[in-house]
Amino acid sequence: MVTEQVPGVRSAAVGVFCQVGSRDETPGLGGASHFLEHLLFKGTPTRSAMDVSAAFDEVGGEFNAYTAREYTCYHARVLDEDLPMALDVLGDMMTSSLVTADDVEAEREVILDEIAMHDDDPDDVVHNLFAATAWAGTPLARPIAGTAESITALTRTQINRYYRGRYTAERMVLAVAGSVDHDEVVERATKAFAGRGFLDRDVEPAGPRLAERPRPVRGGEARVARPFEQVSVVLGMRGLTRSDPRRHLLSVLNNALGGGPSSRLFQEVRERRGLAYSVYSFGLGYSDAGMVGVSAGCLPGKADELLRVVREQLALVAADGLAEEEVSRGKGQSRGGLVLSLEDTGARMTRLGEAMLFQPRLLSIDEVLGRIDAVTPGQVHDLARELYTRTPTLALVGPATP
């Protein structure tokens, strides 16, 4: 349990971070983590699904969940006086959800609709194709929501066994930020999570997921013909893990290269040549894997030129680095983005939870700002040369070409 007292606010954000996600599924359980996320809202022995929803609606609170590749998070944001209720409901859901056969069948249809919705989104399709290509043969290659085939095949017994086996105390972090008192949170959470003997076992926390070096990435090219209006492109290569000490340096590089309207890619691709409406660089980090790259969308006739310019700019940054003023803007974006995002108690809660899951220790905000301020153009050049000269992976989705 980790908390942060935020002066001057009247809200409290709480999240339960379960160290289980889509990469923890066997091939026969594809989409089980996301399926289970849906089902934990459906009721417990003492609360119906309506009771769970009404508890937050009647106090004007926010309540939701999401599934990622390495964890699942259930989160809420309420007035500080309503935090005991939020903890009680979350504890009940985490420890005592029913996962009934009727609910499994009802949610199965909802999730199939969700998969179909994502399949109509070019950005989702191309990024799923990119992951499937870059990490082919590993759990990271599979879509988080599963496939229509895997969701159709999952049984109530499989999902319930997954729930009981994976949602254990040693794999969970409770993070709370806002107008809170740590000792009070510990006391109330201990009671809230006491259902079904959840806290009876004397176990040590699983600890953060860490790795010495990122796993290999498979290079190559993958194209899928779809009747979209645009061609969606993702070009990337192996990057940094979540815990790599250079992740703050990568943030500066990423912002300067493709993080805003003044960035190198935006200026070269959109402003000077009009090749794309949207173009940006990205950095994905997991416990033992990472990717960096560029994502863009353009009209079919511009795809070849777009890729030529993107490859040219990556090669130039690798060879020559970025100008001092570009690095300065990248540092400013990293600093401002961090501080402005943490004006929200929900963002502070998420920062706490993710740090406990993936970092050797939680850095203070001042430490992070200090690391950003210390970045030099030479360091940015060294990292760009290391990353952008690696074997690339390319994914394209759009209209078929002759």
Secondary structure, 3 states (H helix, E strand, C coil): CEEEECCCCCEEEEEEEECCCHHHCCHHHCCHHHHHHHHCCCECCCCEHHHHHHHHHCCCCEEEEEECCCCEEEEEEEEHHHHHHHHHHHHHHHHHCCCCHHHHHHHHHHHHHHHHHHHCCHHHHHHHHHHHHHCCCCHHHCCCCCCHHHHHHCCHHHHHHHHHHHCCHHHEEEEEEECCCHHHHHHHHHHHCCHHHCCCCCCCCCCCCCCCCCCCCCCEEEEEECCCCCEEEEEEEECCCCCCCCHHHHHHHHHHHHCCCCCHHHHHHHHCCCCCCEEEEEEEECCCCEEEEEEEEECHHHHHHHHHHHHHHHHHHHHHCCCHHHHHHHHHHHHHHHHHHCCCHHHHHHHHHHHHHHCCCCCCHHHHHHHHHCCCHHHHHHHHHHHCCCCCEEEEEECCCC
